[in-house]
Amino acid sequence: MASKKSIAGKIRINHYSDIISGDDTAVTEVPLEDLHDFKGHPFRVLDDEKMEETVESIREYGVLMPGIVRPRVEGGYEIISGHRRRHACEIVGLDSMPVLIKAYDDDQATIIMVDSNIQRDDILPSEKARAYKMKYDALKHQGEKGGGRTLDTLGKDAGESRKTIQRYIWLARLTDGLMDLLDNRKLQLFAAVEISFLQEQEQDWLERLIVDKNASVSSAQATQIKDYSQKNKLTQELLELILLGQKTRPIRVTLKAERLAKYFDENYSEKEIEETIIRLLDEWKKKGATA
């Protein structure tokens, strides 16, 4: 418990009343029960070490920075920024939380929601993918012309390259199951980008192979799978062949005695007949004969 005290001691104490002023930024205490998650919120709210720090800070000093919310048609407020603070308040046992109430439209709210979370250092690939896709769509809807410009804006805001942003947006097309495998490092990032071009059913096939058969997907295999998919030639059997390899199929051939009698008299044993047939087949193969 002593370690928690030391964590709180490192927190710089600034109450929101010392930072925020002006009629346009009036802070309101809103009951926690009236605060609802942002629709499609891509970021996790976990009871981890950072949450413990937030809980400890709120317990000792209160909420230092208000959340940002907007009114909901259904009643209450949608959280734009402050999901973790709301959860920490619940743990502490508070009934309300200070917030700034803003009448943002959907696009404005989405952009602020993403920007207020994307710089965290513990973000999973799935969170980045979904968040970048949400902001990308919002920017386009606002009037950003040209996908390239929108990607450049996203990259500049997030401190990442245009190519990286594009890859994460592609990743947003993965099924939830494959997203989980990516987050758990059972699927490589580059391979996941290639796989994101597959149809949903094809992604389901792949997920079952990884989970049930412990299959792994290399970058080269992912590219091969993507190519077959785009040519409409990918089947479940072909996918298994690419990832698991061709399994040896037992060959059973029965030769009737009357047919063998044309070539072997009764003095040949079964072993001699088998060895003779194999020797002749080997010679046939060496000559490059085909069936």
C-alpha positions as semicolon CSV with decimal commas, in nm:
position;residue;x (nm);y (nm);z (nm)
1;M;0,000;0,000;0,000
2;A;0,299;0,228;0,061
3;S;0,392;0,214;-0,307
4;K;0,054;0,358;-0,402
5;K;0,118;0,658;-0,178
6;S;0,446;0,724;-0,358
7;I;0,267;0,713;-0,693
8;A;0,020;0,978;-0,584
9;G;0,306;1,192;-0,458
10;K;0,444;1,213;-0,810
11;I;0,120;1,349;-0,955
12;R;0,124;1,721;-1,030
13;I;-0,180;1,868;-0,858
14;N;-0,377;2,118;-1,066
15;H;-0,749;2,137;-1,011
16;Y;-0,952;2,204;-1,325
17;S;-1,068;2,534;-1,173
18;D;-0,704;2,650;-1,194
19;I;-0,683;2,560;-1,563
20;I;-1,027;2,623;-1,714
21;S;-1,204;2,956;-1,709
22;G;-1,464;3,144;-1,912
23;D;-1,835;3,102;-1,965
24;D;-1,780;2,886;-2,272
25;T;-1,603;2,623;-2,061
26;A;-1,840;2,600;-1,765
27;V;-1,793;2,275;-1,575
28;T;-2,098;2,077;-1,466
29;E;-2,122;1,791;-1,216
30;V;-2,313;1,512;-1,390
31;P;-2,433;1,187;-1,223
32;L;-2,226;0,890;-1,338
33;E;-2,543;0,705;-1,432
34;D;-2,613;0,974;-1,692
35;L;-2,273;0,930;-1,863
36;H;-2,276;0,679;-2,149
37;D;-1,998;0,530;-2,361
38;F;-1,915;0,685;-2,696
39;K;-2,077;0,479;-2,972
40;G;-1,819;0,238;-3,113
41;H;-1,556;0,350;-2,860
42;P;-1,243;0,162;-2,971
43;F;-1,029;0,199;-2,659
44;R;-1,021;-0,038;-2,364
45;V;-1,092;0,065;-2,007
46;L;-0,892;-0,179;-1,797
47;D;-0,835;-0,224;-1,427
48;D;-0,458;-0,207;-1,473
49;E;-0,175;-0,025;-1,294
50;K;-0,255;0,305;-1,466
51;M;-0,615;0,275;-1,357
52;E;-0,495;0,222;-0,999
53;E;-0,297;0,545;-1,027
54;T;-0,602;0,731;-1,157
55;V;-0,819;0,588;-0,880
56;E;-0,565;0,688;-0,616
57;S;-0,537;1,040;-0,756
58;I;-0,915;1,088;-0,764
59;R;-0,951;0,946;-0,415
60;E;-0,700;1,199;-0,276
61;Y;-0,754;1,506;-0,492
62;G;-1,077;1,459;-0,684
63;V;-1,107;1,477;-1,063
64;L;-0,835;1,721;-1,170
65;M;-0,950;1,750;-1,531
66;P;-1,317;1,729;-1,634
67;G;-1,438;1,494;-1,903
68;I;-1,590;1,615;-2,228
69;V;-1,944;1,506;-2,313
70;R;-2,228;1,593;-2,546
71;P;-2,605;1,563;-2,495
72;R;-2,777;1,248;-2,619
73;V;-3,114;1,245;-2,793
74;E;-3,210;0,951;-2,569
75;G;-3,120;1,147;-2,259
76;G;-2,805;1,178;-2,056
77;Y;-2,467;1,245;-2,211
78;E;-2,224;1,064;-2,441
79;I;-1,865;1,064;-2,319
80;I;-1,620;1,203;-2,574
81;S;-1,324;1,212;-2,338
82;G;-1,324;1,065;-1,989
83;H;-1,417;0,696;-2,005
84;R;-1,130;0,599;-1,774
85;R;-1,205;0,884;-1,533
86;R;-1,570;0,778;-1,518
87;H;-1,464;0,421;-1,434
88;A;-1,220;0,542;-1,169
89;C;-1,494;0,753;-1,011
90;E;-1,713;0,442;-0,993
91;I;-1,436;0,252;-0,816
92;V;-1,380;0,534;-0,568
93;G;-1,752;0,540;-0,498
94;L;-1,837;0,885;-0,631
95;D;-2,184;0,958;-0,764
96;S;-2,092;1,226;-1,017
97;M;-1,805;1,362;-1,226
98;P;-1,719;1,711;-1,352
99;V;-1,760;1,748;-1,729
100;L;-1,765;2,005;-2,004
101;I;-2,089;1,977;-2,200
102;K;-2,037;2,054;-2,571
103;A;-2,280;2,037;-2,862
104;Y;-2,035;1,868;-3,098
105;D;-2,164;1,697;-3,410
106;D;-2,072;1,334;-3,484
107;D;-1,758;1,416;-3,682
108;Q;-1,624;1,668;-3,432
109;A;-1,694;1,433;-3,143
110;T;-1,522;1,141;-3,317
111;I;-1,208;1,340;-3,395
112;I;-1,177;1,470;-3,038
113;M;-1,244;1,123;-2,895
114;V;-0,965;0,970;-3,104
115;D;-0,716;1,253;-3,049
116;S;-0,765;1,243;-2,672
117;N;-0,672;0,872;-2,657
118;I;-0,442;0,788;-2,948
119;Q;-0,120;0,911;-2,786
120;R;-0,132;0,655;-2,505
121;D;0,164;0,418;-2,509
122;D;-0,029;0,099;-2,433
123;I;-0,266;0,096;-2,732
124;L;-0,332;-0,238;-2,903
125;P;-0,323;-0,276;-3,284
126;S;-0,700;-0,329;-3,289
127;E;-0,757;-0,004;-3,100
128;K;-0,537;0,192;-3,338
129;A;-0,701;0,035;-3,641
130;R;-1,056;0,112;-3,534
131;A;-0,969;0,459;-3,404
132;Y;-0,785;0,564;-3,721
133;K;-1,070;0,432;-3,934
134;M;-1,325;0,628;-3,733
135;K;-1,125;0,951;-3,758
136;Y;-1,052;0,891;-4,128
137;D;-1,424;0,859;-4,201
138;A;-1,501;1,169;-3,993
139;L;-1,239;1,378;-4,175
140;K;-1,368;1,265;-4,513
141;H;-1,723;1,349;-4,411
142;Q;-1,611;1,693;-4,298
143;G;-1,484;1,767;-4,645
144;E;-1,124;1,650;-4,664
145;K;-1,081;1,590;-5,036
146;G;-0,867;1,304;-5,154
147;G;-0,776;0,998;-4,950
148;G;-0,410;1,096;-4,958
149;R;-0,470;1,431;-4,792
150;T;-0,688;1,271;-4,527
151;L;-0,419;1,012;-4,454
152;D;-0,157;1,287;-4,433
153;T;-0,373;1,479;-4,184
154;L;-0,417;1,167;-3,973
155;G;-0,046;1,092;-3,985
156;K;0,052;1,445;-3,888
157;D;-0,187;1,447;-3,593
158;A;-0,076;1,104;-3,470
159;G;0,294;1,137;-3,551
160;E;0,293;0,841;-3,790
161;S;0,363;0,798;-4,159
162;R;0,092;0,801;-4,423
163;K;0,173;0,437;-4,508
164;T;0,140;0,329;-4,145
165;I;-0,197;0,503;-4,114
166;Q;-0,319;0,334;-4,432
167;R;-0,218;-0,009;-4,305
168;Y;-0,403;0,039;-3,977
169;I;-0,715;0,151;-4,163
170;W;-0,697;-0,167;-4,371
171;L;-0,665;-0,368;-4,049
172;A;-1,002;-0,232;-3,940
173;R;-1,160;-0,469;-4,195
174;L;-1,049;-0,775;-3,998
175;T;-1,310;-0,981;-3,815
176;D;-1,321;-0,952;-3,438
177;G;-1,167;-1,297;-3,406
178;L;-0,865;-1,211;-3,619
179;M;-0,831;-0,877;-3,438
180;D;-0,801;-1,070;-3,111
181;L;-0,534;-1,295;-3,262
182;L;-0,345;-0,987;-3,379
183;D;-0,363;-0,828;-3,034
184;N;-0,241;-1,153;-2,877
185;R;0,050;-1,173;-3,124
186;K;-0,071;-1,492;-3,284
187;L;-0,092;-1,305;-3,612
188;Q;0,188;-1,085;-3,747
189;L;0,106;-0,724;-3,832
190;F;0,212;-0,740;-4,199
191;A;0,036;-1,074;-4,249
192;A;-0,276;-0,928;-4,088
193;V;-0,271;-0,634;-4,332
194;E;-0,265;-0,874;-4,628
195;I;-0,538;-1,089;-4,474
196;S;-0,759;-0,784;-4,425
197;F;-0,832;-0,798;-4,801
198;L;-1,004;-1,138;-4,763
199;Q;-1,380;-1,182;-4,760
200;E;-1,541;-1,236;-4,420
201;Q;-1,600;-1,608;-4,479
202;E;-1,239;-1,652;-4,588
203;Q;-1,126;-1,477;-4,271
204;D;-1,343;-1,714;-4,068
205;W;-1,174;-2,013;-4,235
206;L;-0,836;-1,868;-4,149
207;E;-0,929;-1,799;-3,788
208;R;-1,041;-2,159;-3,737
209;L;-0,713;-2,291;-3,878
210;I;-0,510;-2,070;-3,645
211;V;-0,719;-2,155;-3,338
212;D;-0,804;-2,521;-3,401
213;K;-0,496;-2,636;-3,593
214;N;-0,241;-2,399;-3,435
215;A;-0,151;-2,276;-3,783
216;S;0,080;-1,979;-3,826
217;V;0,076;-1,736;-4,117
218;S;0,399;-1,599;-4,260
219;S;0,413;-1,279;-4,462
220;A;0,471;-1,479;-4,781
221;Q;0,176;-1,709;-4,709
222;A;-0,048;-1,411;-4,634
223;T;0,040;-1,253;-4,968
224;Q;-0,026;-1,583;-5,147
225;I;-0,362;-1,621;-4,974
226;K;-0,457;-1,263;-5,064
227;D;-0,370;-1,323;-5,431
228;Y;-0,586;-1,636;-5,450
229;S;-0,872;-1,449;-5,281
230;Q;-0,859;-1,156;-5,522
231;K;-0,868;-1,400;-5,813
232;N;-1,175;-1,569;-5,656
233;K;-0,981;-1,895;-5,634
234;L;-0,942;-1,929;-5,259
235;T;-1,118;-2,231;-5,109
236;Q;-1,111;-2,374;-4,760
237;E;-0,915;-2,674;-4,888
238;L;-0,658;-2,454;-5,062
239;L;-0,617;-2,244;-4,748
240;E;-0,547;-2,559;-4,547
241;L;-0,296;-2,670;-4,808
242;I;-0,109;-2,338;-4,794
243;L;-0,094;-2,321;-4,416
244;L;-0,074;-2,685;-4,311
245;G;0,101;-2,838;-4,612
246;Q;-0,015;-3,132;-4,821
247;K;-0,074;-3,432;-4,603
248;T;0,030;-3,777;-4,722
249;R;-0,269;-3,965;-4,850
250;P;-0,250;-4,341;-4,795
251;I;-0,258;-4,528;-5,127
252;R;-0,421;-4,866;-5,136
253;V;-0,408;-5,069;-5,454
254;T;-0,547;-5,422;-5,492
255;L;-0,431;-5,632;-5,786
256;K;-0,631;-5,943;-5,865
257;A;-0,440;-6,271;-5,880
258;E;-0,558;-6,349;-6,233
259;R;-0,408;-6,026;-6,362
260;L;-0,075;-6,085;-6,189
261;A;-0,064;-6,444;-6,320
262;K;0,007;-6,304;-6,665
263;Y;0,345;-6,180;-6,535
264;F;0,434;-6,399;-6,240
265;D;0,410;-6,774;-6,213
266;E;0,337;-6,962;-5,894
267;N;0,706;-6,979;-5,801
268;Y;0,706;-6,605;-5,708
269;S;0,637;-6,521;-5,347
270;E;0,426;-6,215;-5,253
271;K;0,738;-6,033;-5,142
272;E;0,915;-6,105;-5,472
273;I;0,613;-5,983;-5,668
274;E;0,601;-5,661;-5,464
275;E;0,977;-5,598;-5,504
276;T;0,960;-5,660;-5,877
277;I;0,669;-5,419;-5,923
278;I;0,847;-5,148;-5,720
279;R;1,170;-5,195;-5,919
280;L;0,983;-5,162;-6,247
281;L;0,801;-4,852;-6,122
282;D;1,134;-4,695;-6,018
283;E;1,274;-4,756;-6,366
284;W;0,959;-4,612;-6,519
285;K;0,989;-4,301;-6,301
286;K;1,355;-4,250;-6,389
287;K;1,265;-4,247;-6,757
288;G;1,030;-3,958;-6,685
289;A;0,716;-4,149;-6,774
290;T;0,382;-3,998;-6,685
291;A;0,053;-4,160;-6,613
